[in-house]
Amino acid sequence: MFGLFFILILVLIIILGHVYTANINTISVNKYTPAVVPDTSTLVDDLPFIKSSLTQPVDLQKASNPSPENIVKGKQVYETYCTSCHGNEGKGDGLAGVNLKPPPRNFHILTEWTNGTKISEIYKTLEEGIVSRGMAQYNNISPEDRFAVIHYIRTFNKDYPIADENEITMLDNTYSLSKGVYKPAQIPVRTAEKFLISQYNPEENKINSVYSMIELNNSENGALLLKKYSSNLKTLITAIVNNKDKITNDNDFSNFISTSSLQKGFKSEITQITKEELSVIYTYLKNVILK
């Protein structure tokens, strides 16, 4: 009986082995489709171009009055700019504010406000933002709309302090509301980045400037020889600029040429350059790059 049992086990192993080898390609296939993270870099919205402007003077008596019209307008502004973080009911529970630390302001609670709960203090928050709390500035909103949203926010709690004439006057003195508010120009972030890079990358600017000057120079022997012996003039100029501290005389320039010349943008013919030509090129470079 033991022998028959052993034979049975052996047969089962052979059958299972056959099934496995017959389906090995299917068995080893990953049946789960890996998540593909889409490239959202092209989907990011950029800031639009906005010309600088001067807004119309604000009627402070009307704007600072929590009239029904102002509150209705404020609700519209709130739903556009504030709901995502502060929530529909002003409790600081908006979806965009879930992971913010500290969390967005709960407008029903009047304690521990950074700038305070007065109209003038909330206006300051909207005008200047609060970096430490992740509160953005909203000076892109017109002063009238800022007053309107303040009036709407103050409906969440009846104990907000009432503004007096002196407070509104001081607010006007700070931001010149009754005289009109200057709105600075705005450019897209990508445009600003390119501008800053061009301003704070003097070496790149120098390379481009020298490249253009040599490319257009068809009269001086130094420029003509550089173009004659260069396979890539831009690469050549870049290499010279990056090594200009090491090139102080003809001999240094000769050593510079003799090392990795092809990678530096020279043609192979540079090995045949004469001492006179080398001196002419160095003298020219000393005036346009190595000075």
Secondary structure, DSSP 8 states (H G I E B T S, - for coil): -HHHHHHHHHHHHHHHHHHHHHTHHHHTS--S--------TTT------B--EE-----HHHHTS--HHHHHHHHHHHHHHTHHHH-TTSSS--GGGTT-SS----TT--SS-SS-SSHHHHHHHHHH-BGGGTB---TTS-HHHHHHHHHHHGGG-TTS----HHHHHHHHHHH-GGG--EE--B--HHHHHHHHHHHS-HHHHHHHHHHHHHHH--S-HHHHHHHHHBS-HHHHHHHHHHTGGG--SHHHHHHHHHSSTTTTTB-GGGGG--HHHHHHHHHHHHHHT--
